[in-house]
Amino acid sequence: MQTTNQTSIGKGWQRAVELEHAQSDRLREDLDDGDFWKPVAHRFTPPSKEEAANDDTVVQLSNLISSNETVLDVGAGAGRIALPIADHAKHVTAVEPSKGMRERMAQTAEVWGVSNLSIIDSEWQHAEVEPHDLVVCAHVVYTVQDIEFFIQKLSASAKKHVALISFKRPAMAQYLPLWDSVHGEARIALPSLLEIEQFLPALDISYEKIPLDTWISRPFKTIEQAQTESQARLFISPDSEKAQVLARVLEDSLVEVEGGYRFKWSEPHQPFIVLWNTG
Ligand SMILES: C[S@@+](CC[C@H](N)C(=O)[O-])C[C@H]1O[C@@H](n2cnc3c(N)ncnc32)[C@H](O)[C@@H]1O
């Protein structure tokens, strides 16, 4: 891990993420291939090209650039933002460490005919990338330990703006109520927007906060999909006793909605763009 001169807020963030990761490591059962994101990569794939173009995040971000400027999307996932914003930019670079996510992004880029996108297999902390006009980083920081180094590198890589997108609570929070019933303990919460707003001033970064449309996760298409994704989020192996407990818990936790099933406690999340200028 990279190190930087951390503020006390950065140290508090790191401690919170370390505790959450330690809990994951302690409870983790054997998993297929260790790619945490692969089972949910489909959730980060943009919908149809037209729908993605009208997504308010894409519209707001595209207003920050002109067609001869470049975008760097850090932790681009399956290209939910990188792919549609490529229509508004000279070039988009997507940095993404998950193979499952990169494969989905590349497939969609091919289907959509996006030719001004390059995909880099790396964690941001180790990526070697030239500065771009706009740097985007959506829903990535929650699990980052060396947060201040990570943010400072975003700033140093932006010629004009950094757009950090965050929920008040990570979307993974929708799995939290399952932890007690399946693991017999509450999930340790990750830091989020509140803490981001605390440490940006400590890094001398002045930002504005732009609210985006509320967002609710796509429903599980089937109960089996709810089981598979919940197993992955709770780090449990499909053949274990805990998987059977989870199946019983899900019987009482899912409600039928248009297009499939949702947790009965699911509610819309409010994302924000936390935007600052660098040049
Ligand atoms: C919740 S997904 C968000 C994906 C996409 N930005 C979006 O909003 O649809 C988080 C992504 O961040 C990536 N990620 C996690 N840690 C990272 C790191 N240290 N550097 C770069 N990407 C990272 C994960 O692989 C995953 O694809």
The ligand as an SDF file (V2000), in Angstrom:
LIG
                    3D

 27 29  0  0  0  0  0  0  0  0999 V2000
  -19.2230   -0.0950   -7.0290 C   0  0  0  0  0  0  0  0  0  0  0  0
  -18.2280   -0.3670   -8.4540 S   0  0  0  0  0  0  0  0  0  0  0  0
  -18.5040    1.1400   -9.3590 C   0  0  0  0  0  0  0  0  0  0  0  0
  -18.2250    1.0180  -10.8280 C   0  0  0  0  0  0  0  0  0  0  0  0
  -18.4770    2.2830  -11.6640 C   0  0  0  0  0  0  0  0  0  0  0  0
  -17.6060    3.3770  -11.2680 N   0  0  0  0  0  0  0  0  0  0  0  0
  -19.9210    2.7130  -11.5790 C   0  0  0  0  0  0  0  0  0  0  0  0
  -20.2200    3.7000  -10.8930 O   0  0  0  0  0  0  0  0  0  0  0  0
  -20.7710    2.0160  -12.1820 O   0  0  0  0  0  0  0  0  0  0  0  0
  -16.5980   -0.1210   -7.7840 C   0  0  0  0  0  0  0  0  0  0  0  0
  -15.4910   -0.4070   -8.7870 C   0  0  0  0  0  0  0  0  0  0  0  0
  -14.2670    0.1130   -8.2610 O   0  0  0  0  0  0  0  0  0  0  0  0
  -13.2300   -0.7870   -8.5870 C   0  0  0  0  0  0  0  0  0  0  0  0
  -12.1460   -0.5750   -7.6180 N   0  0  0  0  0  0  0  0  0  0  0  0
  -12.0760   -1.0010   -6.3340 C   0  0  0  0  0  0  0  0  0  0  0  0
  -10.9130   -0.6170   -5.7690 N   0  0  0  0  0  0  0  0  0  0  0  0
  -10.2360    0.0700   -6.7140 C   0  0  0  0  0  0  0  0  0  0  0  0
   -8.9660    0.7150   -6.7490 C   0  0  0  0  0  0  0  0  0  0  0  0
   -8.1650    0.7000   -5.6800 N   0  0  0  0  0  0  0  0  0  0  0  0
   -8.5760    1.3140   -7.8920 N   0  0  0  0  0  0  0  0  0  0  0  0
   -9.3900    1.3330   -8.9790 C   0  0  0  0  0  0  0  0  0  0  0  0
  -10.6160    0.7330   -8.9980 N   0  0  0  0  0  0  0  0  0  0  0  0
  -11.0250    0.1070   -7.8940 C   0  0  0  0  0  0  0  0  0  0  0  0
  -13.8820   -2.1500   -8.4830 C   0  0  0  0  0  0  0  0  0  0  0  0
  -13.1610   -3.1280   -9.2000 O   0  0  0  0  0  0  0  0  0  0  0  0
  -15.2640   -1.8760   -9.0640 C   0  0  0  0  0  0  0  0  0  0  0  0
  -15.3150   -2.1030  -10.4450 O   0  0  0  0  0  0  0  0  0  0  0  0
  1  2  1  0
  2  3  1  0
  2 10  1  0
  3  4  1  0
  4  5  1  0
  5  6  1  0
  5  7  1  0
  7  8  2  0
  7  9  1  0
 10 11  1  0
 11 12  1  0
 11 26  1  0
 12 13  1  0
 13 14  1  0
 13 24  1  0
 14 15  1  0
 14 23  1  0
 15 16  2  0
 16 17  1  0
 17 18  1  0
 17 23  2  0
 18 19  1  0
 18 20  2  0
 20 21  1  0
 21 22  2  0
 22 23  1  0
 24 25  1  0
 24 26  1  0
 26 27  1  0
M  CHG  2   2   1   9  -1
M  END
$$$$
